[in-house]
Amino acid sequence: MQGRRVLVPPTLCGYMRSLDKLTFFDDDITDRDRGVFQRSYASSATRPTPGEAPSPEHRAVEQYSHCFILSGPHKLLQTIYLDDAEPSDSVLIDEASGRIAVAGGPDISIFKPCCVGDNTWKWSLCHKLRAPNDDERINVLSWGAGDELLAGSSRLVLWLLTDEPQIIWTKSVANPVKFAQFSHDASLIASTGQYDRLVKLWRRLTFSTEEVRFEVSYLPHPDVVTSMHWRQTHHPEQTMDNIFYTICADNKIRVWAPMDRTCSKSALQLWAEVDMNDAIQPRQPHNSEFAKRRYGFIIDGRDFSAATERAVQLGAAMDQDNRALEHLVEVATKSPEVCIIMDDRGHMSAWGLENVGCKARSPASVFNITHVEGLHLSFASGIPPSDDYAQFYGFAGGLSEESFTILVHYFDGRIEWLDSKVEVLFDPSPRKQRLTSRAVWSGHTGSIKKIVRNASGKILVSRTDDNKAMIWRQKASSSGPVLVRQSSLYSDLHIHRTCLIGEGKFLINLHHHSISLWDTRSFYAERIATCDFGLTSKPLCVLLIPTIETNASTVYVAAIAADMTGVAWEIDLPQEHAVVNGANGFHRPHMRQFCKFSLGVDEDIAYILPIDPAGSSMMISGFLDLFATDIALTYTYGGRVRTWTAKVDKQNEKIDWLLTSTVETGICNPSLASGASMRKAAIIDQDRTRLTIWDTYGAQLEFEEKFPQHDIIKDLDWTSTPHTQSILSVGFPHKVVLMSQLRYDYLDAGPSWTQIREISIRDLTPHPIGDSCWLGNGNLVVGSGNQLFVYDKHIELSNRLVANLRLPARQIYVDLFGVVSRLNGTLPVFHPQFLSQCILSGKSNLVHLILTSLYRKLIFYTEGDELDGFLDIPLEDIYQNEDAMKKVHWKEMPSSYGDFTTDCESSVVDETLGTALNENLMRVALPQLTSTEQFRLVNIIECVATVDKHRRSMDDNAARYLLFFRQHVLRRSQGLPEQPTVSWREIVWALHSDSHEILVDLVSRQYQGKMLWEHAKESGIFMWITDLNCLRAQLEVVARNEYTKSDEKNPIDCSLYYLALRKKSVLQGLWRMAGWNREQSATQRLLSNNFNEPRWKTAALKNAYALLGKRRFPYAAAFFLLADHLRDAVYVCMNQLQDVQLAVAIARAYEGDDGPVLKEILEERVLVDAASEGNRWMATWAFWLLNRRDIAVRTLISPIETLILSTPSSPTSPGTITLRAKSYLSHDPALVILYKQLRDKTLQTLKGASKVPARDEWEFVLRNARLYDRMGCDLLGLNLVREWEFLKPPPPPKKNQPTPLSLTPPDLRKLLKRRGSLVVADMPTSPSLQEELKHPISPHSGKREARTMFEEPDPNSLLDSFGF
């Protein structure tokens, strides 16, 4: 080591044998950018495992006012932050007690260990020391005997750490102390100063704490002393001579021992010298500047012997003939200390020191153990000589009992953990690889502010507030992928944004008025170009514009400002191995302004940010359309989110931008947003506590969650599985929550996102999270303080968030992508979701085929067998439009009675086969289903069997209703979570059924003929009955059952229903029998009056208002009816009782379906609620009851708020539309089945469908196909797009050819491609059209033909009277 390179502070290493063999070290790492030596931690490739017990080896690394304690190369135990402390210069552990001493400025902090929980070690502050009247920085610490601690600055200070710490000895020195170390028995102290060639040796004369005295002597050296080391004993109680090693700038290692104990003034004398230049003589001499650079360190005899002993034990157990091990055993018998000498070309020479300290030293006392090659170290290229040095520390048992570990401290700011086996390291025979790199620790000196990745997720850059950045590369290692420092940079301009280009080999920094291009291929990045720009507003974003070329050397980067204007640059990158700005000027990269552009948005933009690539490549097809990959997202203060894509037009030198989606979120002043290339966006409100996730393609809300006030959302990041299933990480101050998308569930209105993992760093560091970022392989990088935590994609199977999935129990960890795929993949055909959607799609025969196939499979199924997700059913039988079984209608299926047996040829699921199938499902657990899903499958089978029994008496819509109604009742009876009533979807199916009579009977039988109002509300029966006589009869049944439900038979319970039926006389009769009721006489007298008279109406109103004051709301509504105030009665039901069904039932029974009150309820309440909730089922039901069947069809596609009349309570603007109305639940894929059914039903519905733009219908069909795909029902989506029929467009009018029908509306039935004759005419037609229908024009002669067949009556007078 030559010249002033000794400036660089070396690493002080201490090895610990007590406290479960915990080992710690401290480090000094240089900071090149400031030109001074500062502290930096070494923990970039750390994967902490919460709750894991510490391994036998621990290391403590400190930086600034932090101390990091690690267990092994990839496990962090604790981060200690020192409050109000200056940057630290030294950290040291006491081998006896495990206490850690940290020096920062003039202060010393002492931390003691304690065991927390299951063998988990944590350290807490126990003392804080400062010498009186001493403000000098402490440079070095050393633990002595007992509770003694030595501190060195411009003087040596010895502390006694009792309950009240005190200074027991102090001594000023001429040169500030650089090194100071106690010997193993604390009888000697060796110290030296900066650039000092003299080592002061302090011999202790007294061990009394009351009077401590030392005498000093000197160990002279010819050059600057760069390192020192005391020999360590096998255990603290062992007695042995103190042996001292020094390494000098003259490239010699000197060994000092107590040989002359009587005459010498010094306690130690020079025992031997090892010349490091002579120790390594390369076969091919190198004449470079660093040819004679050598690195030396000592392996204590205790470590060498322990490693050799363990290697012998393993070799004996494996019964191997190992010559290298035999050689080591021969060396170990001499109990030597080992001196290792290395150079930077991979040579290593090991020397043994035998009988150190013996006066009669023979030449054999210093002997060569081995000389090997192939130890190539990770020295960085292109760094200054002051940084091109390293120090080493070797010890046994670092990673495992048989391993031998060498820590390499590079003075450029890295610490590398190298692992080997002692018989491999010292094997004289040639080997290609002797050392394995387990980790490289490096990092920032300030808190991490932002982490940005490249498109592939293999390179990322972390940035701090002080304009420093580090570029990290993901590298595969034996312990899994780790991050390795690729480069670092310091910018003299403020870094506003950063963008990686050229596969991470280059980097763009956006400044306030310019951008800069950096070459990051070398260890220290170099700025190679700068371009100024003249944007009129603040630049908000810099992003890469994708091109169609692969591996293009020309890239395009754009900066966009707040006013949505921007500048684009064209950058010609150098080739892979080209020298940038070399001495010969070869290939200087060219960066020029390519164009200026405007995105054409005049609205104020709150923020613009690049889209997270989330696993997708930044390639485009070459077309600028809605299918191109999004590259940018903007949002306004009003909550309008837009996504953008762009294309480079090289010929015209411009950037073409396209707006791909616009979403009105209604969230004012969003504080945070993030977009993904899978057309997802996450938006955070201004309080930073509410998370919303949006599908930007369909402009719909997928998820919303409100977090507690203390959980402030700070970061959002996207990634995706190889199957493009989305994963979102939500960062909080001390944790990160991973959220996975789920299959859409329209049957239970379940959430479409869920938490699958929670990562907490609170036990590892008290510093809040600065930023996080996904790597391409699914690992998550979390930046906290100046640390980077890398969490792999393996989730513990015991994690409560994935415990309910049926995952292989023999595994300890499950793959993150595997869990997400299981939650989102294609459903097996026997999944309850798939079966339910088949039923809604009218594929009842397919359901029977699936269930009978499942029955045949389960007959011979045992646990562990594979079960095909399609049950070996041909796929074309599933996605083709024809029924997969016999192509017969529901009612024409063969009877299952009489001749049915439970053999394998059964094709219908009746009650017998359903029972047998459910018995099999109770016996085995299907691997593709969770326990809840399998329980639901059992319910579906039971419901299908029940419906099968009545299939000859009902149509498809009645079967849909009955199946889901039965399923609802079963789930409620089993105590499973369920809504209190059937959904509006089931009500609409029943409304459009022609089998009301059988449905009413089956619903009534479900409640044993004792239907109460709660049962009627649960079934929705008064919402779907179209025959008013039947409705009133059922309401009377409810009134009767309400009266008899209690033993006392209270007429109050049924008053509302009898008065709604205008049967006051019946109510009077019931009151006559209620002699027990104290209100009997007064009520009888009141009811006996004529309420057609105004005075008695007034009396009834007064009683109604009095009852309202007493909160007897049902009875108050009854008195409003008695006063003939229907409107007040129904508003009591809606507002006080919160029962819209009761209000509708009373209004229909009281005034029929054409009354003004019912119309007001539907228009002012039901439709407004439907628009606010986005409930299309409720809206189409209301329009159908209003006899607006054309709008009832349109509301299935068009936004509801655009179809209702504007009222003070109706949502007329995007700001008043609730988030619930924007939910994905408003786009139930069963709506497309209903739309197709209603469109072909009547002339009114056909007219409504004709008003739907063809593009809207096309998007409607595609959206529902995507919904089927998101639900896991891909085959149903395929069937939908394969079989859908659009209305025929009207023929273009012929010019100059008048026709008598030219001024009349066309015949809507001609829009249908088929089945036009089945459309019911429920609207009037013009006289000319009637004449055309009566006398059609002959296709041959062009003349009207006289009708010779029977003419049907006018449908307006016939069909409308039956409610059509």
Secondary structure, 3 states (H helix, E strand, C coil): CCHHHHHCCCCCEECCCCCCCCCEECCCCCECCCCECCCCCCCCCECCCCCCCCCCCCEEEEECCEEEEECCCCCEEEEEECCCCCCEEEEEECCCCCCEEEEECCEEEEEEEEEECCCEEEEEEEEEEECCCCCCCCCEEEECCCCEEEEECCEEEEEECCCCCEEEEEEECCCCEEEEEECCCCCEEEEEECCCCEEEEEEECCCCCCCCCEEEEEEECCCCEEEEEECCCCCCCCCCCCCEEEEECCCEEEEEECCCCCCCCCCCEEEEEEEHHHHCCCCCCCCCCCCCCCEEEEECHHHHHHHHHHHHHHHHHHCCCCHHHHHHHHHHCCCCEEEEEECCCCCEEEEEECCCCCCCCCHHHEEEEEEECCCCCCCCCCCCCCCCCEEEEEEECCCCCCCEEEEEEECCCEEEEEEECHHHHCCCCCCCCCCEEEEEECCCCCCEEEEEECCCCCEEEEEECCCEEEEEEEECCCCCCEEEEEEEEECCCCCCEEEEECCCCEEEEECCCEEEEEECCCCECEEEEEEECCCCCCEEEEEEECECCCCCCEEEEEEEECCCEEEEEEEECCCCCCCCCCCCCCCCCEEEEEEEEECCCCCCEEEEEECECCCCCCECCCCCCCCCCCCEEEEECCCEEEEEEEEEECCCCEEEEEEEEEEECCCCCCCEEEEECCCEEEEECCCCCEEEEEECCCCEEEEEEECCCCCCCCEEEEEECCCCCEEEEEECCCEEEEEEECCCCCCCCCCCEEEEEEEECCCCCCCCEEEEEECCCCCEEEEECCEEEEECCEEECCCCCCCCCCCCCCCCEEEHHHHHHHHHCCCCCCCHHHHHHHHHCCCHHHHHHHHHHHHHHHHCCCCCCCCCCCCCCCHHHHHCCCCCCCCCCHHHCCCCCCCCCCCCCCCCCCHHHHHHHHHHHHHCCCCCCCHHHHHHHHHHHHHHHHHHHCHHHCCHHHHHHHHHHHHHHHHHHCCCCCCCCCCHHHHHHHHCCCCHHHHHHHHHHHCCCCCCHHHHHHHCHHHHCCCHHHHHHHHHHHHHHHHHCCCCCCCHHHHHHHHHCCCHHHHHHHHHCCCCCCCHHHHHHHHCCCCCCHHHHHHHHHHHHHHHHCCCHHHHHHHHHHCCCHHHHHHHHHHHCCCHHHHHHHHHHHHCCCCHHHHHHHHHHHHHHHHHHCCHHHHHHHHHHCCCHHHHHHCCCCCHHHCCCCCCCCCCCHHHCCHHHHEHHHCCCHHHHHHHHHHCCEHHHHHHHHCCCHHHHHHHHHHHHHHHHHCCCHHHHHHHHHHCCCCCCCCCCCCCCCCCCCCCCCCHHHHCCCCHHHCECCCCCCHHHHHHHHCCECCCCCCECCCCCCCCCCHHHHCHHHCC
